Amino acid sequence: MIKRFLKESSIDFPGRFGPIVFTAGCNFRCGFCHNPELVEFSDDCIDEDEFISAIKDKVEQGWYNGVCISGGEPTLHFGLERFLKKLKNLGLSVKLDTNGTRPDVLRKLIDEGLVDYIAIDVKASKEKYEEVAGVKVDLKKIEESMRIVSEIDGEFRTTVLRKYHDKKEIRKIAEWIKSSGGKKFVLQGFKNPGDILDNELDEDDVDKDFILGLKDSVINLGLEVDVRV
């Protein structure tokens, strides 16, 4: 399940400091994905207990107080619940990044107290979702996940590309989030690392001015809108 991890981050989990775990395997094929090595499932993974041993000392010393589980798509793994229990037993707060395709998993993890914060990627408006995700998408499941995330501490975020996201599109996404009960909308600018899933996608980095222009188009909806570039 664990393809790789970063030992520490202070920006991925609001108010927490600790490692980021990246799981292998995803059911989307977003052309702009900057983790193409995580899209396919892999047998070449890091043992869970090896990861626990690698971070245990810093947890016990009070250096780490949170962990972010990202991917890939973590909810595709049957072992996710077991792994999160190990992290909670260490006393860590858990943030989960998800594409929202497994609302049943999200509900179970919340009900069992295994996640403290969820970030759900909202790729596009309903009309453009499959174009951006690169696969057929059950929007009913996405909407159910959005309602679930609205119940707890979490955020809705969209990675902005000029190819897909103008003011009209961002407005549609924001209205969808608002109607689902969401409160926090994060706009994060696409950064092209040079190796993405679709290397023929002609897309430059999205700058702060472009993102701020999009923010202005939705700020009157009553959402908390944050910008990350």
VOMI-541570 format. One record per residue (C-alpha): z, y, x; residue in three letters. Coordinates in Angstrom, 2 decimals, decimal comma. Each point is the difference from the previous one (the first is absolute). Example, Ala and Ser with C-alpha at 12.3 -4.5 7.8 and 13.67 -1.06 7.14 Angstrom:
VOMI-541570
atom pz->7,80 | py->-4,50 | px->12,30 | vexnu->ALA
atom pz->-0,66 | py->3,44 | px->1,37 | vexnu->SER
end
This chain:
VOMI-541570
atom pz->0,00 | py->0,00 | px->0,00 | vexnu->MET
atom pz->0,95 | py->2,51 | px->2,76 | vexnu->ILE
atom pz->-3,12 | py->0,83 | px->1,96 | vexnu->LYS
atom pz->1,56 | py->2,78 | px->2,07 | vexnu->ARG
atom pz->2,75 | py->2,61 | px->-0,08 | vexnu->PHE
atom pz->0,88 | py->3,36 | px->1,44 | vexnu->LEU
atom pz->3,51 | py->0,20 | px->1,36 | vexnu->LYS
atom pz->0,91 | py->3,33 | px->-1,54 | vexnu->GLU
atom pz->-1,15 | py->2,84 | px->-2,22 | vexnu->SER
atom pz->1,70 | py->3,00 | px->-1,54 | vexnu->SER
atom pz->-2,82 | py->1,11 | px->-2,30 | vexnu->ILE
atom pz->-1,05 | py->-3,02 | px->-2,07 | vexnu->ASP
atom pz->3,26 | py->-0,49 | px->-1,94 | vexnu->PHE
atom pz->1,49 | py->3,30 | px->-1,25 | vexnu->PRO
atom pz->3,54 | py->0,40 | px->1,29 | vexnu->GLY
atom pz->-0,03 | py->-3,24 | px->1,97 | vexnu->ARG
atom pz->-0,75 | py->-1,05 | px->3,58 | vexnu->PHE
atom pz->-1,17 | py->-3,42 | px->1,11 | vexnu->GLY
atom pz->-2,92 | py->-2,38 | px->0,51 | vexnu->PRO
atom pz->-3,24 | py->-0,42 | px->-1,97 | vexnu->ILE
atom pz->-1,20 | py->-3,52 | px->-0,77 | vexnu->VAL
atom pz->-3,70 | py->-0,63 | px->-0,62 | vexnu->PHE
atom pz->-0,92 | py->-3,12 | px->-1,97 | vexnu->THR
atom pz->-3,34 | py->-1,78 | px->0,24 | vexnu->ALA
atom pz->-2,37 | py->-0,29 | px->-2,95 | vexnu->GLY
atom pz->-1,20 | py->2,40 | px->-2,68 | vexnu->CYS
atom pz->-1,81 | py->-0,38 | px->-3,33 | vexnu->ASN
atom pz->-1,75 | py->3,39 | px->0,32 | vexnu->PHE
atom pz->-2,91 | py->0,89 | px->2,27 | vexnu->ARG
atom pz->0,31 | py->3,77 | px->0,35 | vexnu->CYS
atom pz->-2,69 | py->1,07 | px->2,45 | vexnu->GLY
atom pz->2,28 | py->2,63 | px->1,55 | vexnu->PHE
atom pz->2,81 | py->-2,48 | px->0,75 | vexnu->CYS
atom pz->1,29 | py->0,78 | px->3,50 | vexnu->HIS
atom pz->1,65 | py->-3,41 | px->0,35 | vexnu->ASN
atom pz->-3,10 | py->-2,26 | px->-0,24 | vexnu->PRO
atom pz->1,75 | py->-2,70 | px->2,00 | vexnu->GLU
atom pz->2,49 | py->-0,38 | px->-2,86 | vexnu->LEU
atom pz->-2,51 | py->-0,55 | px->-2,80 | vexnu->VAL
atom pz->-0,41 | py->-3,75 | px->0,54 | vexnu->GLU
atom pz->2,86 | py->-2,48 | px->-0,17 | vexnu->PHE
atom pz->1,04 | py->-1,46 | px->3,33 | vexnu->SER
atom pz->1,90 | py->-2,99 | px->1,34 | vexnu->ASP
atom pz->0,72 | py->1,90 | px->3,20 | vexnu->ASP
atom pz->3,11 | py->1,82 | px->-1,22 | vexnu->CYS
atom pz->3,41 | py->0,98 | px->1,35 | vexnu->ILE
atom pz->2,90 | py->-2,19 | px->-1,07 | vexnu->ASP
atom pz->2,38 | py->1,79 | px->-2,40 | vexnu->GLU
atom pz->3,08 | py->-1,01 | px->1,96 | vexnu->ASP
atom pz->-1,62 | py->1,24 | px->3,20 | vexnu->GLU
atom pz->-0,42 | py->3,39 | px->-1,64 | vexnu->PHE
atom pz->3,60 | py->-0,01 | px->-1,26 | vexnu->ILE
atom pz->1,24 | py->-0,78 | px->3,50 | vexnu->SER
atom pz->-2,10 | py->2,83 | px->1,43 | vexnu->ALA
atom pz->1,64 | py->2,63 | px->-2,20 | vexnu->ILE
atom pz->3,49 | py->-1,40 | px->-0,57 | vexnu->LYS
atom pz->1,73 | py->1,81 | px->2,86 | vexnu->ASP
atom pz->-1,27 | py->3,43 | px->-1,06 | vexnu->LYS
atom pz->1,03 | py->-0,68 | px->-3,60 | vexnu->VAL
atom pz->3,51 | py->-0,97 | px->1,08 | vexnu->GLU
atom pz->0,22 | py->3,09 | px->2,21 | vexnu->GLN
atom pz->-0,90 | py->2,16 | px->-3,00 | vexnu->GLY
atom pz->-3,28 | py->1,12 | px->1,54 | vexnu->TRP
atom pz->-2,18 | py->-1,55 | px->-2,74 | vexnu->TYR
atom pz->0,84 | py->0,49 | px->-3,68 | vexnu->ASN
atom pz->-3,33 | py->-0,74 | px->-1,64 | vexnu->GLY
atom pz->-3,16 | py->-2,06 | px->0,27 | vexnu->VAL
atom pz->-3,47 | py->0,57 | px->-1,43 | vexnu->CYS
atom pz->-2,09 | py->-2,97 | px->-1,15 | vexnu->ILE
atom pz->-3,70 | py->0,82 | px->0,04 | vexnu->SER
atom pz->-3,27 | py->-1,80 | px->0,51 | vexnu->GLY
atom pz->-2,43 | py->-1,32 | px->-1,06 | vexnu->GLY
atom pz->1,59 | py->-0,57 | px->-3,37 | vexnu->GLU
atom pz->3,56 | py->-1,39 | px->0,34 | vexnu->PRO
atom pz->0,35 | py->-1,16 | px->-3,63 | vexnu->THR
atom pz->-2,63 | py->-2,71 | px->0,55 | vexnu->LEU
atom pz->2,48 | py->-2,02 | px->2,06 | vexnu->HIS
atom pz->2,22 | py->-2,61 | px->-1,63 | vexnu->PHE
atom pz->2,52 | py->0,46 | px->2,82 | vexnu->GLY
atom pz->0,50 | py->3,71 | px->-0,61 | vexnu->LEU
atom pz->3,11 | py->-0,40 | px->-2,14 | vexnu->GLU
atom pz->1,65 | py->-2,26 | px->2,58 | vexnu->ARG
atom pz->-0,82 | py->2,41 | px->2,80 | vexnu->PHE
atom pz->1,36 | py->3,02 | px->-1,87 | vexnu->LEU
atom pz->3,26 | py->-1,85 | px->-0,66 | vexnu->LYS
atom pz->0,40 | py->-0,45 | px->3,76 | vexnu->LYS
atom pz->-0,54 | py->3,72 | px->0,52 | vexnu->LEU
atom pz->2,45 | py->0,96 | px->-2,73 | vexnu->LYS
atom pz->2,57 | py->-2,39 | px->1,49 | vexnu->ASN
atom pz->-0,24 | py->2,05 | px->3,19 | vexnu->LEU
atom pz->0,93 | py->3,07 | px->-2,01 | vexnu->GLY
atom pz->-3,43 | py->1,64 | px->0,15 | vexnu->LEU
atom pz->-1,60 | py->2,09 | px->-2,72 | vexnu->SER
atom pz->-3,50 | py->-1,23 | px->-0,81 | vexnu->VAL
atom pz->-3,15 | py->1,97 | px->-0,74 | vexnu->LYS
atom pz->-3,05 | py->-1,85 | px->-1,31 | vexnu->LEU
atom pz->-3,60 | py->1,23 | px->0,22 | vexnu->ASP
atom pz->-2,27 | py->-1,54 | px->-2,65 | vexnu->THR
atom pz->-3,37 | py->0,35 | px->-1,69 | vexnu->ASN
atom pz->1,59 | py->-0,83 | px->-3,35 | vexnu->GLY
atom pz->-1,98 | py->-3,14 | px->-0,82 | vexnu->THR
atom pz->3,12 | py->-2,19 | px->-0,38 | vexnu->ARG
atom pz->2,31 | py->1,72 | px->-2,53 | vexnu->PRO
atom pz->1,79 | py->-3,30 | px->-0,68 | vexnu->ASP
atom pz->1,09 | py->-0,12 | px->3,63 | vexnu->VAL
atom pz->1,12 | py->3,63 | px->-0,01 | vexnu->LEU
atom pz->2,10 | py->-0,58 | px->-3,11 | vexnu->ARG
atom pz->1,70 | py->-3,05 | px->1,50 | vexnu->LYS
atom pz->0,78 | py->1,74 | px->3,28 | vexnu->LEU
atom pz->1,47 | py->2,99 | px->-1,82 | vexnu->ILE
atom pz->2,05 | py->-2,13 | px->-2,37 | vexnu->ASP
atom pz->1,44 | py->-1,93 | px->2,94 | vexnu->GLU
atom pz->0,86 | py->3,19 | px->1,90 | vexnu->GLY
atom pz->-2,26 | py->-0,80 | px->2,93 | vexnu->LEU
atom pz->-1,87 | py->3,31 | px->0,21 | vexnu->VAL
atom pz->1,35 | py->3,55 | px->0,13 | vexnu->ASP
atom pz->-3,23 | py->2,01 | px->0,12 | vexnu->TYR
atom pz->-3,59 | py->-0,82 | px->-0,95 | vexnu->ILE
atom pz->-3,16 | py->1,84 | px->0,99 | vexnu->ALA
atom pz->-2,99 | py->-0,93 | px->-2,14 | vexnu->ILE
atom pz->-3,48 | py->0,90 | px->1,15 | vexnu->ASP
atom pz->-2,06 | py->1,44 | px->-2,83 | vexnu->VAL
atom pz->-3,49 | py->-0,26 | px->1,42 | vexnu->LYS
atom pz->-1,92 | py->2,06 | px->-2,55 | vexnu->ALA
atom pz->-0,38 | py->0,84 | px->-3,68 | vexnu->SER
atom pz->-0,62 | py->-2,89 | px->-2,39 | vexnu->LYS
atom pz->-3,71 | py->0,72 | px->0,00 | vexnu->GLU
atom pz->-0,35 | py->-0,21 | px->3,78 | vexnu->LYS
atom pz->2,64 | py->-2,62 | px->0,78 | vexnu->TYR
atom pz->-2,24 | py->-2,96 | px->0,71 | vexnu->GLU
atom pz->-2,39 | py->2,12 | px->2,06 | vexnu->GLU
atom pz->2,82 | py->1,08 | px->2,29 | vexnu->VAL
atom pz->1,88 | py->-3,33 | px->0,09 | vexnu->ALA
atom pz->-3,18 | py->-1,95 | px->0,72 | vexnu->GLY
atom pz->0,83 | py->-2,80 | px->-2,47 | vexnu->VAL
atom pz->0,45 | py->-0,65 | px->-3,72 | vexnu->LYS
atom pz->3,36 | py->1,42 | px->-1,08 | vexnu->VAL
atom pz->2,22 | py->-0,78 | px->-2,99 | vexnu->ASP
atom pz->1,03 | py->3,54 | px->-0,91 | vexnu->LEU
atom pz->2,56 | py->-1,26 | px->-2,50 | vexnu->LYS
atom pz->1,96 | py->-1,49 | px->2,90 | vexnu->LYS
atom pz->-0,30 | py->3,21 | px->1,99 | vexnu->ILE
atom pz->1,31 | py->1,98 | px->-2,97 | vexnu->GLU
atom pz->2,89 | py->-2,42 | px->-0,53 | vexnu->GLU
atom pz->0,97 | py->0,37 | px->3,67 | vexnu->SER
atom pz->-0,18 | py->3,77 | px->-0,33 | vexnu->MET
atom pz->2,44 | py->-0,09 | px->-2,92 | vexnu->ARG
atom pz->2,33 | py->-2,31 | px->1,95 | vexnu->ILE
atom pz->0,01 | py->2,25 | px->3,06 | vexnu->VAL
atom pz->0,77 | py->2,97 | px->-2,24 | vexnu->SER
atom pz->3,32 | py->-1,64 | px->-0,86 | vexnu->GLU
atom pz->1,36 | py->0,05 | px->3,55 | vexnu->ILE
atom pz->-0,03 | py->2,14 | px->3,12 | vexnu->ASP
atom pz->-3,61 | py->0,04 | px->1,13 | vexnu->GLY
atom pz->-3,24 | py->1,84 | px->0,43 | vexnu->GLU
atom pz->-3,64 | py->-0,12 | px->-1,01 | vexnu->PHE
atom pz->-2,41 | py->0,79 | px->2,78 | vexnu->ARG
atom pz->-3,72 | py->0,42 | px->0,43 | vexnu->THR
atom pz->-1,87 | py->-0,09 | px->3,29 | vexnu->THR
atom pz->-2,49 | py->2,82 | px->-0,35 | vexnu->VAL
atom pz->-3,62 | py->-0,30 | px->1,12 | vexnu->LEU
atom pz->-2,60 | py->2,65 | px->-0,64 | vexnu->ARG
atom pz->-2,41 | py->-2,74 | px->-1,09 | vexnu->LYS
atom pz->2,20 | py->-0,94 | px->-2,96 | vexnu->TYR
atom pz->2,54 | py->2,71 | px->-0,72 | vexnu->HIS
atom pz->-0,77 | py->3,50 | px->-1,22 | vexnu->ASP
atom pz->2,22 | py->2,22 | px->-2,16 | vexnu->LYS
atom pz->-1,18 | py->-1,60 | px->-3,23 | vexnu->LYS
atom pz->0,70 | py->-3,50 | px->1,29 | vexnu->GLU
atom pz->3,45 | py->0,87 | px->1,34 | vexnu->ILE
atom pz->0,82 | py->1,65 | px->-3,33 | vexnu->ARG
atom pz->-0,90 | py->-3,22 | px->-1,84 | vexnu->LYS
atom pz->2,20 | py->-2,04 | px->2,35 | vexnu->ILE
atom pz->2,91 | py->2,41 | px->-0,40 | vexnu->ALA
atom pz->-0,27 | py->-0,05 | px->-3,79 | vexnu->GLU
atom pz->-0,03 | py->-3,81 | px->0,08 | vexnu->TRP
atom pz->3,13 | py->-0,03 | px->2,15 | vexnu->ILE
atom pz->1,69 | py->2,51 | px->-2,29 | vexnu->LYS
atom pz->-0,81 | py->-2,05 | px->-3,11 | vexnu->SER
atom pz->1,51 | py->-3,08 | px->1,69 | vexnu->SER
atom pz->3,30 | py->1,80 | px->0,56 | vexnu->GLY
atom pz->-0,55 | py->0,78 | px->3,67 | vexnu->GLY
atom pz->1,71 | py->2,96 | px->1,61 | vexnu->LYS
atom pz->-1,09 | py->0,10 | px->3,65 | vexnu->LYS
atom pz->-3,66 | py->0,18 | px->1,04 | vexnu->PHE
atom pz->-0,88 | py->-0,12 | px->3,69 | vexnu->VAL
atom pz->-3,40 | py->1,08 | px->1,29 | vexnu->LEU
atom pz->-0,68 | py->-1,38 | px->3,45 | vexnu->GLN
atom pz->-3,11 | py->0,93 | px->1,93 | vexnu->GLY
atom pz->-2,24 | py->-2,76 | px->1,31 | vexnu->PHE
atom pz->0,01 | py->-0,29 | px->3,79 | vexnu->LYS
atom pz->-2,85 | py->-1,94 | px->1,53 | vexnu->ASN
atom pz->1,32 | py->-2,09 | px->2,91 | vexnu->PRO
atom pz->-3,50 | py->-1,14 | px->0,87 | vexnu->GLY
atom pz->0,59 | py->-3,57 | px->-1,19 | vexnu->ASP
atom pz->0,09 | py->-0,31 | px->-3,79 | vexnu->ILE
atom pz->-1,05 | py->-2,79 | px->-2,32 | vexnu->LEU
atom pz->-3,37 | py->1,62 | px->-0,74 | vexnu->ASP
atom pz->-1,11 | py->1,52 | px->3,28 | vexnu->ASN
atom pz->-3,10 | py->1,34 | px->-1,72 | vexnu->GLU
atom pz->2,16 | py->2,28 | px->-2,13 | vexnu->LEU
atom pz->-0,85 | py->3,47 | px->1,22 | vexnu->ASP
atom pz->3,29 | py->1,81 | px->-0,49 | vexnu->GLU
atom pz->1,75 | py->2,47 | px->2,28 | vexnu->ASP
atom pz->3,70 | py->0,81 | px->0,04 | vexnu->ASP
atom pz->1,17 | py->1,92 | px->-3,05 | vexnu->VAL
atom pz->1,62 | py->3,27 | px->1,03 | vexnu->ASP
atom pz->3,03 | py->1,75 | px->-1,42 | vexnu->LYS
atom pz->-1,93 | py->2,80 | px->-1,70 | vexnu->ASP
atom pz->-2,03 | py->-2,50 | px->-2,01 | vexnu->PHE
atom pz->3,16 | py->-1,83 | px->-1,10 | vexnu->ILE
atom pz->1,77 | py->3,23 | px->-0,94 | vexnu->LEU
atom pz->-2,95 | py->0,94 | px->-2,19 | vexnu->GLY
atom pz->0,36 | py->-3,27 | px->-1,86 | vexnu->LEU
atom pz->3,74 | py->0,55 | px->-0,34 | vexnu->LYS
atom pz->-0,61 | py->3,36 | px->-1,68 | vexnu->ASP
atom pz->-2,06 | py->-1,75 | px->-2,68 | vexnu->SER
atom pz->2,90 | py->-2,19 | px->-1,18 | vexnu->VAL
atom pz->3,14 | py->1,99 | px->0,78 | vexnu->ILE
atom pz->0,28 | py->1,26 | px->-3,59 | vexnu->ASN
atom pz->0,44 | py->-3,53 | px->-1,39 | vexnu->LEU
atom pz->3,70 | py->-0,08 | px->0,84 | vexnu->GLY
atom pz->-0,25 | py->-2,66 | px->2,70 | vexnu->LEU
atom pz->1,64 | py->0,29 | px->3,39 | vexnu->GLU
atom pz->-3,11 | py->0,18 | px->2,20 | vexnu->VAL
atom pz->0,34 | py->-0,62 | px->3,74 | vexnu->ASP
atom pz->-2,68 | py->0,25 | px->2,67 | vexnu->VAL
atom pz->-0,28 | py->-2,21 | px->3,10 | vexnu->ARG
atom pz->-2,63 | py->0,62 | px->2,65 | vexnu->VAL
end
